[in-house]
Amino acid sequence: MRPHIAVIDDDEKITALLRRSLAFEGYEISTAPDGSEGLKLLNQRQVDLVILDVMMPRMDGWEVCRRLREAGLTSPILLLTAKDEVTDRVKGLDLGADDYLVKPFALEELMARVRALLRRRPDKAEEGGNFRYEDLLLDVDGRETLRGDRRIELTAKEFDLLHLFMQNPKRVLSRDLIMERIWGYDYSGESNVLEVYVAMLRQKLEDSGERRLIQTVRGAGYVLKGDS
């Protein structure tokens, strides 16, 4: 079955370009001209990837992204944005986007991002279940996190990052490996987005004074383990 991609963008030229280019690559395409129509489309159709413009009238892409994640959409979301500030990129990722591409973009790069995001779609049959490390519990099917009896609210991206650590306890994970697994391609040198997410995740996991479980290994990456 061909992967189904939804394109939500108010720019008719970009939408037409993406429709032709993605269809040529063998993908099934649905389009929507604004955020509201995009939400209606995704409520009716199951898709494998969403390409979402940020700057749209009435309802911007950030709000669409937030609503899609709150509604339970797990498919990857690729944001198209004219803003290249780190704060704007982190905002989109924090709302649940998986990747972003700054306009104007090269079509070849967009296609590479699409392929990377589709390659790393989780296999629900393999990814479900519970993971436990010391007093930390991750319920993948229920998307819940517990530290002892304390329930921790995580964003979609924070959950995915913690899931990766929980799948690899006591294994040092390099920055490049984490970026490839969680964001789908190499962000190396572009921003401190990984460091920001690790800091936010640590804050939530340690909010009640619990000891640190995500350790920094200088020059190597990060590892899930208790203090030595």
N, C-alpha and C positions, 0 to 999 in steps of 0.2 A: 504494500500500500504506500502511495506517495505521501511524504510529509505534507501537512496542511499548514500554511503560513497565513496569518492575518496581518494586513498592513493598515494601520490607522494613522492617517495624515491628511491635513486639510489642503496640502499643496498638490494640485491635480497633476502637475508635471512630474513630481517625484513619485506619486502613486502610480502613474502610467508607466514610468521607467521601471519601477520595481516589479510591477505586474508582469511586464514583458520579460524582464531579465530573469526573474525567479521562475516563471513558467517555462522559459527556455531551458533552465537547469533541471526541469522535471518536477517542480513543486506545484502543489495545488494551492491556489491563491484566493483569498477573500479580502475585500477592502471595505473601509468605512471612512467617510469624509470628516468625521469629528469624533470627539470623545464619547458623546452620548450614543451615537450610532455604533461606535465600536463596542461599548458595553452591551448593547442589544445584540450585536452580532455574536459576541463571545458567550452570551447567555443561551444562544440557540445552536451554536456550532462548537464542537471540540476541535481545538487546534494544537499543533505541536510547537509553534513558535509565534510570538507576537512582536512585530516591528512597530514601535510606537513613537510618534513625534511628540516632543515636549511642548513646543509653543503652538498651541491651538486655541482658538477663541472659545469662550464660554466654559469649557472644561479642559484644563491643560493635561499633558501626559502624566505629570506627577500624580494628579488626582485619579486619573484612570488607573494607573499602576497600583495605587493604594487600594482602590476599590476591588480590583481584580484579585489581589492577594488576600484581602479580607473575605472575598467570596470563595476562596479556596483554590483559585487557579494555580497549578503547579508548573505549567509550561514555561519555558524560558521567555523573558521579555528583553528585547533589545531596544534601548532608547536612542532616538535621533535628536540631537540637541545642538543649538547654535552656541551654547555656553560651554566654555572650556575651563571654568574655574573649578578648583578642587572641591570647594564647598558644594557646588551644584552637582558634581559627579557623585560625591558621597551622599547627597540628599536622594538622588535617584536610586542608588544602590541600597540605601537604608530603607527605602519604601518597597523594596523587593525586586528591583530590576536586576538582571543578571549581567548586563553589559551595556555599553553606551558607545555611540559613534558621533563625532563632532562634524557638523555640516560646515562647509561642503566636504563630502567624502568621496573617495575613489570607489567605484562600483566593485572593483576586484577585492578591496578590503572588506566591504560589506558582505560579499559572498563568502569570504573566508570566515568572518564572524558567525554567519548563519550556519556554515558547516560545523564550526567548533561547538556552537550551542546545541545543535541537533545531535552531535556525537555524544555529548555528555548527559543526555536526558536520562534520569534515573529509571532503572528497571524496578517497578514497584514490587514485583515478586521477590526480588533479591534484597531490596533496600529496607524492607519493613522490619518490625520487631523492636525489641528493647536493647539498649546498650547501657551498661553500668560500669562506673569506675569509682571506687571508694564510695562516697556518699552521694555521687552524682548519677542521676538516672535520666536517660533520653528515650522517650517513647516516640519512635519514628512514625508509626501509624497514626497516633493521636496528636502528633506535633506538640508534645508537652515535654517540659524540662523540670526536674525536681532536684533540689540540693537538700538532702535530708527530707524534711516535711515541707520545705518552702518551695512553692511553685514560682518559676522564673519565666517572665514574659520575654520572649526573644523575637526579633524580626526574622523574616524568612532567610535572609543572608546570614545572620548570626547563628540561626539554627543549623544551616548547612555547614557552616564553618565548624561548629561544635561537633556535628555529626562526623565530619572528617577526622577530627581529633579522636573521637570516641571509637572510630573504626581502627585507629592506629595507636593504641596506648603505648607509651614508653618508646615510641619510634620518633626520631627527629625528622620533622617534615620541613623541607626547604621552602623558601619563599616562592621560588618558581613553581614547585610542585603544587603548593596551595593555590596560587593564582590560576594555574591551569585547571585544577580540579574544581575550584569554586567559581571563578569568573570566566573560564573557558579559553583564555589565551594569555600570552605573556604581557603583564603590565610593567615589567621590570624597568625601573628608572622613571616611570611616568608620574607616579604619585605615591603618597604614603597611605593609600586606602587600606592596605592590609594591616598596617600598624594601628590605624584608627579602629578597625573592626576588632582586633585583638584586645585593644584597650577597653572598648565598650563591652566586649564579652567578659573580660576579667571583672570589670566593675559590677556587672550583674551577678556573676557567679560568687563574688566575694562581698556582696552588699550587706550581709549580716555578720561580717567578721570571719567568714570561713577562710581556711588557708588556701593559698594559690595552687592551682592545678595546672594551668597553662604556663609553662616556663619558657623563657627566651634562652636559646643556645647561641651565644654571640658568634657571629660569622657563619652560622649554619642554618638557623631557622627557629622553629618552635617545637615543643614536645609536651604531651599530656602526661604529667607525672607529679607526685607529691614532692614537696621540698625534700632535698637530700638531708 
